[in-house]
Structures are given as C-alpha cells and as structure tokens.
Amino acid sequence: MRESVQAEVMMSFLVSEELSFRIPVELRYETSDPYAVRLTFHLPGDAPVTWAFGRELLIDGVGRPCGRAMCGLLPWNRTRWARC
C-alpha cells in the first residue's frame, strides 16, 4: 500500500469578492495522518505555505460552500463566495 498520494492542481485563491487569482497547489495525503490532506500553496514571489485540512471539509467543499473563520471552500462552478 502507498504511504502517500500527491497531485498538483490549479486553484482560485480568493482574497475578496473583487480579488482572486489562480495559483498552483500541491495536495498531499499521507497514511500516517489519515484524517488530513495537506495543501501547499505556491504564491507568486513568496515561499510556499502548507496548511492541513480535514478530509471531511474537502469532501463537503466539493458539493457546497463550507468552512468557518478565515478559510472556506466552495465547488468549482460557484461564481460568488458564500459564507457558511
């Protein structure tokens, strides 16, 4: 069995309703931490930043806006940010 799975994708990074840009993000799952997925954001002109997200948050974010506080997820076909 693999100990980790990773992929690089392009994501929209929403700063506000008026400002967003696309950035490369590396997603990484490791069997040593089975309930988390790590996302490494490659921001232009800055060092990469890694955040850990619960798998359930990512699963929920595929179908509907979700999340609290400083971070939220929404499906790719949504055109506006919606607070949960």
Backbone as a chain_set.jsonl record, in Angstrom:
{"seq": "MRESVQAEVMMSFLVSEELSFRIPVELRYETSDPYAVRLTFHLPGDAPVTWAFGRELLIDGVGRPCGRAMCGLLPWNRTRWARC", "coords": {"N": [[0.836, -1.185, 0.0], [0.472, 2.254, -0.738], [2.203, 4.925, 0.922], [1.768, 7.583, 0.679], [-0.038, 9.995, -1.297], [0.028, 12.294, -3.907], [-0.748, 15.325, -5.709], [-0.599, 17.94, -8.141], [-2.472, 20.84, -8.6], [-4.371, 23.51, -10.134], [-5.71, 26.242, -8.413], [-8.261, 28.585, -7.492], [-7.521, 31.387, -5.688], [-9.115, 33.181, -3.425], [-9.096, 36.39, -2.42], [-10.793, 38.47, -1.809], [-14.211, 39.388, -2.604], [-13.791, 40.888, -4.842], [-11.198, 40.372, -5.644], [-9.237, 37.823, -6.892], [-7.025, 35.118, -7.726], [-5.34, 32.654, -9.755], [-3.484, 29.907, -8.577], [-0.771, 27.516, -8.319], [-1.265, 24.533, -6.513], [-0.227, 22.064, -4.301], [-1.547, 19.003, -3.415], [-1.542, 16.709, -0.766], [-1.774, 13.53, 0.638], [-1.25, 11.497, 3.419], [-0.731, 8.304, 4.814], [0.076, 8.196, 7.427], [-1.216, 10.237, 8.723], [-4.233, 9.952, 8.666], [-6.647, 11.427, 8.575], [-6.32, 13.887, 7.433], [-5.566, 16.241, 4.805], [-2.916, 17.745, 3.188], [-2.3, 20.925, 1.898], [-0.206, 22.657, -0.165], [0.468, 25.856, -0.886], [1.609, 27.706, -3.585], [2.551, 30.671, -3.729], [2.944, 33.594, -5.759], [6.155, 35.014, -5.812], [6.719, 34.456, -3.141], [7.534, 32.339, -0.317], [6.558, 28.863, -0.329], [3.505, 27.866, 1.295], [2.119, 25.716, 3.679], [-0.902, 24.183, 4.557], [-2.979, 22.229, 6.697], [-5.863, 20.378, 6.104], [-8.963, 19.018, 7.2], [-10.121, 15.902, 5.997], [-12.901, 15.598, 5.728], [-13.829, 18.25, 5.478], [-12.836, 18.938, 2.944], [-14.196, 17.066, 1.37], [-16.863, 17.864, 1.813], [-16.7, 20.425, 0.659], [-16.722, 19.968, -2.057], [-19.341, 19.695, -2.857], [-20.825, 21.82, -1.768], [-20.673, 25.182, -0.431], [-18.47, 25.531, 2.326], [-16.927, 25.602, 5.601], [-15.295, 27.658, 8.085], [-14.537, 30.765, 9.763], [-11.373, 31.972, 8.885], [-11.015, 30.512, 6.59], [-12.505, 28.969, 3.807], [-14.281, 26.716, 1.633], [-15.511, 26.133, -1.666], [-17.563, 24.746, -4.286], [-16.197, 24.23, -7.606], [-17.712, 25.381, -9.649], [-19.04, 27.538, -8.606], [-19.768, 30.989, -8.586], [-19.688, 33.068, -6.821], [-18.511, 33.919, -3.575], [-19.73, 32.369, -0.703], [-20.7, 32.751, 2.582], [-20.595, 30.501, 5.303]], "CA": [[0.0, 0.0, 0.0], [1.215, 3.518, -0.782], [2.207, 5.702, 2.162], [1.291, 8.932, 0.394], [-0.523, 10.304, -2.64], [0.061, 13.744, -4.098], [-1.07, 15.837, -7.04], [-0.564, 19.394, -8.242], [-3.645, 21.368, -9.298], [-4.523, 24.965, -10.117], [-6.871, 26.647, -7.622], [-8.528, 30.017, -7.379], [-7.247, 31.914, -4.35], [-9.995, 34.335, -3.29], [-8.69, 37.339, -1.389], [-12.06, 39.13, -1.504], [-15.137, 39.2, -3.722], [-13.273, 41.615, -6.003], [-9.831, 39.984, -5.978], [-8.865, 36.412, -6.84], [-6.069, 34.73, -8.75], [-5.085, 31.203, -9.8], [-2.157, 29.531, -8.11], [-0.558, 26.074, -8.232], [-1.387, 23.998, -5.155], [0.083, 20.643, -4.19], [-2.346, 18.269, -2.438], [-0.806, 15.532, -0.316], [-2.401, 12.688, 1.65], [-0.299, 10.531, 3.977], [-1.385, 7.323, 5.677], [0.465, 8.447, 8.816], [-2.195, 11.201, 9.238], [-5.306, 9.553, 7.754], [-7.818, 12.304, 8.54], [-5.918, 15.208, 6.938], [-4.945, 16.447, 3.499], [-2.099, 18.951, 3.237], [-2.272, 21.726, 0.686], [0.915, 23.593, -0.203], [0.154, 26.957, -1.797], [2.789, 28.31, -4.184], [2.19, 32.059, -4.011], [3.963, 34.284, -6.552], [7.102, 35.866, -5.103], [6.776, 34.159, -1.715], [7.835, 30.944, -0.005], [5.355, 28.039, -0.255], [2.839, 27.779, 2.599], [1.368, 24.467, 3.777], [-1.991, 24.112, 5.529], [-3.617, 20.913, 6.806], [-7.323, 20.426, 6.103], [-9.637, 17.751, 7.461], [-10.679, 15.285, 4.778], [-14.338, 15.853, 5.658], [-14.025, 19.603, 4.953], [-12.602, 18.893, 1.498], [-15.3, 16.313, 0.759], [-18.036, 18.741, 1.849], [-16.481, 21.554, -0.237], [-16.977, 19.576, -3.449], [-20.755, 19.822, -3.171], [-21.462, 23.031, -1.238], [-19.746, 26.03, 0.318], [-18.307, 25.083, 3.701], [-15.775, 26.143, 6.306], [-15.554, 28.707, 9.059], [-13.454, 31.696, 10.121], [-10.504, 32.534, 7.853], [-10.875, 29.646, 5.422], [-13.705, 28.293, 3.346], [-14.187, 26.041, 0.345], [-16.744, 26.072, -2.416], [-17.412, 23.993, -5.536], [-15.508, 24.941, -8.687], [-18.616, 26.102, -10.535], [-19.657, 28.663, -7.911], [-19.189, 32.237, -9.066], [-19.577, 34.019, -5.719], [-18.189, 33.371, -2.265], [-20.869, 32.339, 0.213], [-20.27, 32.437, 3.952], [-21.364, 29.417, 5.94]], "C": [[0.876, 1.241, 0.0], [1.134, 4.224, 0.56], [1.743, 7.131, 1.946], [0.832, 9.024, -1.061], [-0.465, 11.81, -2.772], [-0.243, 14.098, -5.543], [-0.943, 17.348, -7.004], [-1.733, 19.843, -9.098], [-3.574, 22.886, -9.295], [-5.795, 25.289, -9.349], [-7.027, 28.148, -7.685], [-8.358, 30.421, -5.926], [-8.042, 33.206, -4.227], [-9.542, 35.19, -2.121], [-9.926, 38.091, -0.895], [-12.999, 38.868, -2.675], [-14.63, 39.869, -4.991], [-11.921, 41.107, -6.485], [-9.618, 38.484, -5.801], [-7.831, 36.154, -7.925], [-5.815, 33.238, -8.645], [-3.649, 30.936, -9.405], [-2.011, 28.007, -8.15], [-0.585, 25.641, -6.763], [-1.068, 22.509, -5.211], [-0.786, 20.042, -3.09], [-1.589, 17.008, -2.071], [-1.57, 14.837, 0.803], [-1.356, 11.676, 2.11], [-1.034, 9.585, 4.92], [-1.024, 7.518, 7.144], [-0.456, 9.457, 9.497], [-3.47, 11.023, 8.412], [-6.506, 10.48, 7.67], [-7.507, 13.69, 7.99], [-5.408, 15.132, 5.509], [-4.179, 17.755, 3.605], [-2.107, 19.623, 1.873], [-1.107, 22.694, 0.802], [0.628, 24.601, -1.3], [1.45, 27.59, -2.274], [2.414, 29.723, -4.642], [3.289, 32.758, -4.788], [4.838, 35.173, -5.675], [7.222, 35.592, -3.619], [7.12, 32.685, -1.52], [6.53, 30.144, 0.047], [4.826, 27.968, 1.182], [1.998, 26.512, 2.61], [0.329, 24.56, 4.891], [-2.516, 22.683, 5.535], [-5.121, 21.111, 6.918], [-7.853, 19.048, 6.478], [-10.222, 17.203, 6.175], [-12.155, 15.596, 4.617], [-14.638, 17.253, 5.109], [-13.853, 19.615, 3.434], [-13.722, 18.15, 0.778], [-16.554, 17.183, 0.709], [-17.913, 19.879, 0.848], [-16.677, 21.237, -1.705], [-18.429, 19.848, -3.826], [-21.432, 21.104, -2.728], [-20.412, 23.891, -0.554], [-19.649, 25.546, 1.763], [-17.059, 25.723, 4.304], [-16.186, 27.286, 7.209], [-14.318, 29.596, 9.19], [-12.687, 32.166, 8.894], [-10.479, 31.713, 6.557], [-12.198, 28.992, 5.079], [-13.467, 27.685, 1.975], [-15.535, 26.114, -0.344], [-16.5, 25.346, -3.722], [-16.838, 24.851, -6.654], [-16.454, 25.76, -9.543], [-19.366, 27.233, -9.841], [-18.998, 29.959, -8.374], [-19.029, 33.268, -7.961], [-19.262, 33.274, -4.448], [-19.444, 33.417, -1.4], [-20.364, 31.963, 1.594], [-21.176, 31.377, 4.533], [-21.755, 29.814, 7.353]], "O": [[1.91, 1.274, 0.667], [0.122, 4.136, 1.256], [1.368, 7.819, 2.895], [1.25, 8.25, -1.922], [-0.861, 12.531, -1.856], [-0.034, 13.307, -6.463], [-1.153, 17.97, -5.962], [-1.967, 19.306, -10.181], [-2.802, 23.476, -8.539], [-6.841, 24.69, -9.595], [-6.066, 28.887, -7.9], [-8.99, 29.849, -5.038], [-7.695, 34.213, -4.845], [-9.599, 34.763, -0.968], [-10.079, 38.319, 0.305], [-12.62, 38.197, -3.635], [-14.997, 39.466, -6.095], [-11.532, 41.381, -7.62], [-9.793, 37.944, -4.709], [-7.766, 36.876, -8.919], [-6.037, 32.627, -7.599], [-2.725, 31.629, -9.83], [-3.001, 27.285, -8.03], [-0.006, 26.294, -5.894], [-1.58, 21.787, -6.066], [-0.766, 20.519, -1.956], [-1.058, 16.316, -2.94], [-1.964, 15.463, 1.787], [-0.663, 11.072, 1.292], [-1.858, 10.016, 5.726], [-1.75, 7.049, 8.021], [-0.48, 9.531, 10.726], [-3.764, 11.85, 7.55], [-7.321, 10.327, 6.761], [-8.349, 14.584, 8.073], [-4.892, 14.107, 5.064], [-4.724, 18.761, 4.059], [-1.944, 18.976, 0.838], [-1.029, 23.465, 1.759], [0.554, 24.259, -2.48], [2.296, 27.968, -1.464], [2.014, 29.936, -5.787], [4.466, 32.538, -4.505], [4.335, 35.981, -4.895], [7.776, 36.416, -2.893], [7.007, 31.884, -2.448], [5.495, 30.69, 0.43], [5.59, 28.004, 2.147], [1.249, 26.253, 1.668], [0.634, 24.96, 6.014], [-2.501, 22.005, 4.507], [-5.595, 21.91, 7.725], [-7.263, 18.031, 6.116], [-10.757, 17.952, 5.358], [-12.622, 15.832, 3.503], [-15.597, 17.426, 4.358], [-14.642, 20.237, 2.724], [-14.148, 18.56, -0.301], [-17.232, 17.237, -0.316], [-18.91, 20.271, 0.242], [-16.788, 22.152, -2.521], [-18.724, 20.191, -4.972], [-22.495, 21.452, -3.243], [-19.37, 23.383, -0.139], [-20.665, 25.187, 2.358], [-16.243, 26.311, 3.594], [-17.294, 27.813, 7.103], [-13.216, 29.229, 8.785], [-13.283, 32.702, 7.959], [-9.972, 32.183, 5.539], [-12.919, 28.519, 5.957], [-12.56, 28.093, 1.25], [-16.577, 26.151, 0.311], [-15.375, 25.32, -4.222], [-16.984, 26.073, -6.638], [-16.029, 26.76, -10.121], [-20.254, 27.832, -10.447], [-17.778, 30.005, -8.533], [-18.306, 34.248, -8.139], [-19.69, 32.136, -4.259], [-20.143, 34.43, -1.385], [-19.672, 30.957, 1.751], [-22.381, 31.364, 4.281], [-22.406, 29.039, 8.054]]}, "num_chains": 1, "name": "protein.A"}
